[in-house]
Every structure is written in structure tokens, then in C-alpha cells.
Amino acid sequence: MPSEPDRDPQGGRRLPPDHPPRDATVAELKALAHPLRWRILRLCWDRPLTNKELSQRLGVAPATMLRHVRALVRTEFLVAEPVRSGTRGALERPYRSTGRTRRLGLIGDPGDGLAGQADLALLDAHRAEVREAGPDADREIARGVLRLGPESREELVERVRALLDEFVERDEPDGEDLGYLWSLVTRREPGAAS
């Protein structure tokens, strides 16, 4: 069973685990190939949620939600917390994110398409969060094109990761709840060989 993550002594929120960079297994790619599962992981990061709470929050039937939760538990992206008493005395089991997706490479065999499905599921989950935030939500977005050699590209990736790590570690208890997505992709000309 995964170890308990560190807690921030002042705010009580979990600090991000320091998982080493690694590529996802086939089982992990399969578990992450659905946008709803990315949403579940995000919602269970700040506080543990039950299957019922998740199904209500995301508008999905409890049986469907349970199938997604079980897939995330099997791959240790979610962990079950101790059973607790609900508002009417019923027993319920909350789940929390383990942070195992942090620094997880979504890379796989190009022939199986799982890595691509996981990439698109992540983008779809982020898109759903943007829609859910509504038109009046504060947003920052940048999109553009870069032309960089291998060394400059690696420098960019390392600097952005370091900057994100710095801010993730701050986790200010009274701060605003922000979602982010960092993505860099090599553009290919139509018809060009991969």
C-alpha cells in the first residue's frame, strides 16, 4: 500500500509527492485513457471524496463512477482511506489521489495508441475544467510556435518544470485553487514521415 503523503503542518493540505520521473506502464496508460479519471484525480487531490460525492459532482451514475474509481485504485493513482460514517450514519469510503501521475511520462508503443488516448483524455479533462469554471473565471493562456534546437528545447522543458515545481511546493492554504496544463508538442508537416 502506498505510504501516507507528507502534510503541510500549517494548512493541513498534502504536499506533492516527489515521485521520480518515469514512463507509464500499459496498465497505467489504460487507466488514464479516460477524461473522467483525470477529473477524479484532480478532485480527490485536495480532500478525499466518496464514490457518491464524485458521482454527484461530475454528474455520472454511481455504478459508472465506481468502475472508474476501481481502475484508478488498481493502478494506485487513488487510494482508499478508512471507512467513515456519512451524514445519515451510513458507512462510506473516501478516496484520495496519490500524486503518482506527477512526472509520469505518457509514452507508449505508437502502435497501441494508449499514450495518445491518455494525452487526449488529459486535454479533454482540462477542457471540461475550463468550461466548468465559466466565462467569468480568471484565465491566463499562451499559445504559440517555437523553433528550437534539441539543447534549447531541453532547457525550456527543464526550466518550466523547475518553475512549476517551485510553485507546486508553495501550496498556499489561503491561495486560489488553480488548474494548469503544460504541453509541448513537435509539429509535423502534413504527409511528413514520423
N, C-alpha and C positions, 0 to 999 in steps of 0.2 A: 504494500500500500504506500502511496506517495507520502513524503513527510509533510508536516504542517508548515505552511509558508511563514516567513517572518512577519511580525506585526509591527506597525508603527506605534511606539509607546504613547505618542501624543494623540493621534487621531483614531487609533484602532483599526485603520484600514490596512489591508495587506500590502506589503512591499512586493515589487515584481521579483519573481524568482530569477536567479542567474543561471538559466539553462544554457548549456553550451550550444553554439551553432551546429546544426546537423540537418541532414535531409530526411524528409518524412518517409516512413515505410509505406508499403502498399495499403496496409490496413488503415493507417492514419490518413492517407490521401482519400480513401473511400469514405472515411468518417467525416472529412472536411469538404466533401464534394457537394454539399447542400447548403444554400444560404441560410436556412433557418438554424442550422447548427452553429454557424458563426454568430448569429444573433443571440442564441442561448449562451454561448461562451461569454459574450460581451455583457449580457445582463447578469450573469452569475459571478462576475468579477468583483463587484463592489460588495455584494451581500449574497448569501446563499438563498436560493429560491426553490420552491417545491414544483413538482410537475404541474399541479393545479395553478399555481401562480404564473408559471411560464405560459401555460396554455391560455390563460385569461389575458395576459399581457400581449401575447403575439397572435391571438385570435385563431388558435388551432385546437382541434379536438384533443382532449386529454390522451386518448389512445395513440393518436399520431405523435403527440409530443413525447409520450413515454418511449416510443420506438426511437426517436431522435436522441433522447436523453441516454437511453441504454447504449446506443452506439458510441456516444461520447464518453461514457463511463468505461466501456470495454477498452477504449484506447487511452484511458487515463487523462483525457482532456477535461473531464469533470470528475469530481469525487463526491461520494455520498457522505453527508455529515450525519451525526447521531439523530435518531428519530426524536421528534418533539411533539408536544401537544398543540393542536391548532386552536383556533378561536372557539370552536364548539366542543373541544375536548377530544376530537378525533386525532389519531396519530398521523403524522406526516413526515416525510423525509425530504429535507432540503439538499440541494446540490450546489457546489461551488466550482468555479473554474480553477484549474491548477496552474495555468500560465505556461503549459507545455508548448503552446503554439508560438511563444516568443522565440525568435531566432530559428524557427523551423523552416527549412527550405522546402518549398512546394515543387520539388523536382522529381520527375519520374521518367519512365520509358516513354518516349514520344509515341510509340505505337499504341499504348493503352489509353491515352487521353486523360488519365486520372488527374495529373498535375494541372492540366488545362481546366478541367472541371472544377478543381479546388480553387484555382485562380479566379474563375468566373463567379463561383459561389461567394468568394470573399468580396468581389466587386459588387455583386447583387446585394449582399448584406449591408455593405456601406451605403449603397444607393437607397435601400429601404430606410436606413437611419436618417439619411438626408431628407427623404420625403416625410418621415415621421416628425422631424424637427420643425417642419413648416416653413412657409415663405419668410417669416419674420425673424428666424433664427440668425444669429451672427455666424458668418461664414468667411473663411479665407480659402482661396483656391488659386492655384497657379498651374498653368499647363503650357507647355512649350516644346521646343525641339532643341536638342543639343547635338553638337558634333564633337565627340571626344575620342581620343586615343585610349588604349587599354589602361595606361597608367593614370590618366586623368579621370577616367571612368571609375576606377577602383578608389581613387582619392575621394571622389564625390560620394560614393557609397559609404566609405568609412566615416567621412565627416558627418553625413546625415545621420547615420546610425549612432554615432557618438553624441550628436546633439539630441536626438530622440531619447537615448539612454539617460542623458543628463536630466531632461525634463520629466521623464517617467519616474525617476528616482525621487524627484521633489514631492510628488503626490500630496499636494497641499489640502488638508482636511476641509478647509472652507472654500476651496477653489471651485471653479466652474467645471462641470462634467463635460469633457470634450472628446470627440471621436476624431481619429486621424487615420489616414491611409497614405503610405509612401509607396510609390510604384515607379519603376523604371523599366522600360522595355526597348529592345532593339527593334527599330523599324526596318521592315523589309520592303523592297520594291515588288509590286505585283509580278509574279512569274519568276522571281529570282530564286535560285536554288538555296535551300536551307543549309 
